[in-house]
Amino acid sequence: GLYCIQTDANGERRFLYWRNEAAVRDCFTTPAAEPILAALADYDVLYFSGITLAVLGAKGRERLIQTLIEARQRDARIVFDNNYRPRLWASQEEARAAYRSVLPHVDLALLTVDDEQALFHFADCDAVFEAYAQIGTPEVVLKRGAEACL
């Protein structure tokens, strides 16, 4: 994909994205990806985000989950950054289902309050922590903008 950052007179940033032709869309489904996926066995940490989930599509997400399962079996650490972007999803329910499918395979969740409230409608930080405890996520970092992380 491609993106540009525009900065206004006050230093506020605006991002422009072109993701439709991003190579990552097919990285888990094309036969040419096999050597790359095999190379993941050499990594101790795998990081992905909600944006990754959105651009992969259903078949790519299935392959990603299998890759996460295999990585955890070799004791790799799986890190997930929620990065929920509604415009990338056909529906909120599709996004929720995709997130729920990968979360049981995550060791560290890097979350923002805003994204969690937008996607799952959690009332407060405690509700976020309770939900992830029920999922079984061992470690959760809740980013709260200008406030300290929890």
C-alpha positions in Angstrom: 0.0 0.0 0.0 0.9 3.6 -0.1 0.1 6.4 2.2 0.9 10.1 2.5 0.8 12.4 5.5 -0.3 16.0 5.2 0.5 18.4 8.0 -1.6 21.6 8.6 -0.3 24.9 10.0 -0.9 23.7 13.6 1.1 20.5 13.0 -2.0 18.3 12.9 -1.5 15.3 10.7 -4.0 13.9 8.1 -3.3 10.5 6.5 -4.2 9.4 3.0 -4.2 5.7 2.2 -4.2 3.6 -1.0 -4.6 0.0 0.2 -6.6 -1.6 -2.5 -3.5 -2.9 -4.4 -1.3 -3.5 -1.4 0.8 -6.7 -1.8 -0.1 -7.7 1.8 -3.7 -8.5 0.6 -2.5 -11.8 -0.9 0.5 -12.5 1.3 -1.1 -15.5 3.0 -3.0 -16.9 0.0 -0.6 -16.8 -3.0 1.7 -19.9 -3.6 4.6 -17.5 -3.8 4.1 -16.7 -0.1 5.2 -20.2 1.1 8.9 -19.3 1.5 8.0 -16.2 3.4 5.6 -18.0 5.7 8.2 -20.7 6.3 10.7 -18.1 7.2 8.4 -16.9 10.1 9.5 -20.0 11.9 12.8 -18.2 12.6 11.1 -15.3 14.5 10.6 -15.1 18.2 7.9 -12.4 18.0 5.1 -11.9 15.4 3.3 -8.6 15.3 0.0 -7.9 13.5 -2.8 -5.4 13.7 -6.5 -4.9 13.1 -5.5 -3.3 9.8 -3.7 -6.5 8.9 -6.9 -8.4 9.6 -9.0 -6.0 7.5 -6.8 -6.1 4.4 -6.2 -9.9 4.3 -9.7 -11.0 3.7 -11.3 -14.2 5.0 -9.0 -16.7 3.4 -5.9 -14.8 4.4 -7.2 -14.5 8.0 -7.7 -18.3 8.1 -4.1 -18.7 7.0 -2.9 -16.1 9.5 -4.6 -17.9 12.4 -2.9 -21.2 11.3 0.4 -19.3 11.2 -0.2 -17.9 14.7 -1.0 -21.4 16.1 2.2 -22.8 14.6 4.2 -19.9 16.0 2.9 -20.3 19.5 3.6 -24.0 19.4 7.3 -23.0 18.9 7.0 -20.5 21.8 7.0 -17.4 19.6 5.3 -14.4 21.2 2.2 -13.1 19.3 1.6 -9.3 19.6 -1.7 -7.8 18.4 -2.4 -4.0 18.1 -6.1 -3.5 17.7 -6.0 -0.6 15.2 -9.7 -0.8 14.3 -10.4 1.2 11.2 -14.2 0.9 10.3 -13.7 2.0 6.7 -11.7 -1.1 6.0 -14.5 -3.5 7.0 -17.8 -4.4 5.2 -19.5 -4.3 8.6 -18.7 -4.0 12.3 -19.9 -7.6 12.8 -17.4 -8.9 10.3 -14.6 -7.0 12.1 -15.8 -8.3 15.5 -15.8 -11.9 14.2 -12.3 -11.5 12.7 -10.9 -10.0 15.9 -12.6 -12.7 18.0 -11.1 -15.4 15.8 -7.5 -14.3 16.4 -7.6 -13.0 20.0 -7.3 -16.5 21.6 -3.9 -16.8 19.9 -2.5 -13.5 21.2 0.1 -13.2 24.0 0.2 -9.4 24.2 -2.7 -7.1 23.2 -1.8 -3.5 22.5 -5.2 -1.8 22.7 -6.6 1.7 22.5 -9.7 2.6 24.5 -11.2 4.4 21.5 -10.8 1.4 19.2 -12.2 -1.0 21.8 -15.2 1.2 22.5 -15.8 1.7 18.8 -15.7 -2.0 18.0 -17.0 -3.7 21.1 -18.8 -0.9 22.9 -17.1 -1.5 26.2 -18.3 0.9 28.9 -14.9 1.6 30.5 -11.3 0.3 30.9 -12.3 -2.3 33.5 -14.7 -3.9 30.9 -11.9 -4.1 28.4 -9.6 -5.9 30.9 -12.4 -8.2 31.9 -13.2 -9.2 28.4 -9.6 -10.0 27.5 -9.2 -11.9 30.8 -12.1 -14.1 29.7 -10.5 -14.6 26.3 -7.3 -15.7 28.1 -4.9 -13.0 26.8 -1.9 -13.1 29.1 -0.9 -9.5 28.8 -2.9 -6.4 27.9 -1.7 -2.8 27.5 -4.4 -0.3 27.3 -3.3 3.0 25.6 -5.4 6.0 26.6 -4.1 8.8 24.4 -2.5 11.5 26.6 -3.2 9.6 29.8 -0.9 6.9 31.1 -1.2 3.4 29.7 -2.8 0.7 31.9 
